[in-house]
Amino acid sequence: MSDPSDRVRIGRAAEMLGVTVDTVRRWADDGRLKVVRSDGGQRLVPIDEITRLSTARRQASIDRTIVAQSARNRFAGIITRIEKDRVAAVVEVLAGPHRLVSLMTAEAVNELGLKVGDEAICVVKSTNVIVEIPSPRESRG
């Protein structure tokens, strides 16, 4: 947790958790979500805190029966872990209640410019997980 790249701003944390920024602030104030302060006083949320809270929320939810399933399985989420050596890489994506892990080449990670905290879409076909990058969001300004 000492690596600053393993932390995100509260707006990004809210997006990752599917809640509002006010909810993240409230959770931090209540001690439900641990935050750290930057040198400038900005609140930053460690990625492992987001993973912990997402897991806790998922376990607390009621399981629902699946009544239909799409043949095209695409999971939008946030990259929570990258382990890479010279040849191979493991990329973990937290997509709502799902934790997806993709095994790919280190070259693919470099070409895609993947970083912890980035948005990604996992496409699942059989036992393969393919990571895509969504186009940038348009400004609403």
C-alpha positions in Angstrom: 0.0 0.0 0.0 3.0 2.3 0.1 3.2 2.6 -3.7 1.3 5.8 -4.7 0.4 4.2 -8.0 -1.8 1.7 -6.0 -4.1 4.6 -5.0 -6.8 6.4 -6.9 -8.7 9.6 -6.3 -12.1 9.3 -4.6 -13.9 10.1 -7.9 -12.3 7.2 -9.5 -12.9 5.0 -6.5 -16.6 5.9 -6.6 -16.7 4.9 -10.3 -15.0 1.6 -9.5 -17.4 0.9 -6.7 -20.5 2.0 -8.6 -21.5 4.7 -6.1 -21.4 8.5 -5.8 -18.4 10.5 -4.6 -20.5 11.6 -1.6 -21.0 7.9 -0.7 -17.2 7.3 -0.8 -16.6 10.4 1.3 -19.2 9.2 3.8 -17.7 5.7 3.9 -14.3 7.2 4.5 -15.6 9.5 7.3 -17.4 6.5 8.9 -14.3 4.4 8.7 -15.9 1.9 6.4 -13.3 2.7 3.7 -9.7 3.6 4.5 -8.2 6.6 2.7 -4.8 8.2 2.8 -4.0 11.9 2.2 -1.6 13.1 -0.4 1.0 15.7 0.4 -1.5 18.3 -0.8 -4.3 16.9 1.4 -6.2 15.1 -1.3 -8.0 11.9 -0.3 -6.7 8.8 -2.1 -8.1 5.3 -1.9 -5.8 2.3 -2.0 -6.8 -0.2 -4.7 -6.8 -3.0 -2.1 -9.4 -1.1 -0.1 -11.6 -0.9 -3.2 -11.2 -4.6 -3.8 -11.9 -5.4 -0.1 -15.1 -3.3 0.0 -16.3 -4.7 -3.4 -15.8 -8.2 -2.1 -17.6 -7.5 1.1 -20.5 -5.9 -0.8 -20.7 -8.8 -3.2 -20.8 -11.3 -0.4 -23.5 -9.4 1.4 -25.8 -9.3 -1.7 -28.5 -11.9 -2.2 -27.7 -14.4 -5.0 -30.2 -14.3 -7.8 -31.1 -17.1 -10.2 -29.8 -16.6 -13.7 -32.8 -16.8 -16.1 -30.9 -15.9 -19.3 -27.4 -15.5 -20.4 -25.7 -13.9 -23.4 -23.3 -15.8 -25.6 -21.2 -12.6 -25.8 -19.7 -12.2 -22.3 -18.1 -8.8 -21.9 -17.2 -7.5 -18.5 -16.3 -3.8 -18.1 -14.2 -3.2 -15.0 -11.0 -1.7 -13.5 -7.6 -3.3 -13.6 -6.6 -4.1 -10.0 -3.4 -6.1 -10.5 -0.7 -6.6 -13.1 2.2 -9.1 -12.6 4.6 -9.1 -15.5 8.0 -10.6 -16.3 9.9 -10.4 -19.6 7.6 -12.9 -21.4 4.2 -13.4 -19.7 1.8 -11.3 -17.6 -1.2 -11.8 -15.3 -3.8 -9.0 -15.5 -6.6 -9.0 -12.9 -9.8 -7.0 -13.6 -12.5 -6.2 -11.0 -15.8 -6.1 -13.0 -18.7 -5.5 -10.6 -19.0 -8.7 -8.6 -16.6 -10.5 -10.9 -12.8 -10.9 -10.6 -11.4 -11.9 -13.9 -7.8 -12.9 -14.5 -6.2 -12.9 -18.0 -2.9 -14.5 -18.9 -1.3 -12.7 -21.8 2.1 -11.8 -23.1 4.1 -9.0 -21.5 4.3 -7.5 -24.9 0.5 -7.2 -25.1 0.4 -5.4 -21.7 3.0 -3.0 -23.0 1.3 -2.4 -26.3 -2.1 -1.8 -24.6 -0.4 0.5 -22.0 -2.2 -1.3 -19.2 -1.9 0.1 -15.7 -3.5 -0.6 -12.3 -6.6 1.6 -12.0 -7.3 1.7 -15.8 -10.7 0.9 -17.3 -10.7 -2.3 -19.3 -13.3 -4.7 -20.8 -12.7 -8.5 -20.5 -14.2 -10.5 -23.3 -14.7 -14.2 -22.2 -14.8 -16.9 -24.8 -14.5 -20.4 -23.4 -11.5 -20.3 -21.1 -9.8 -17.2 -22.6 -10.1 -13.7 -21.3 -9.3 -11.0 -23.8 -8.7 -7.4 -22.4 -10.0 -4.5 -24.5 -9.6 -0.7 -23.8 -12.8 1.4 -24.2 -12.6 4.7 -26.1 -12.1 7.8 -23.9 -15.3 9.3 -22.4 -16.6 12.4 -24.0 -16.6 15.6 -22.0 -20.0 16.7 -20.7 -18.8 20.2 -20.2 
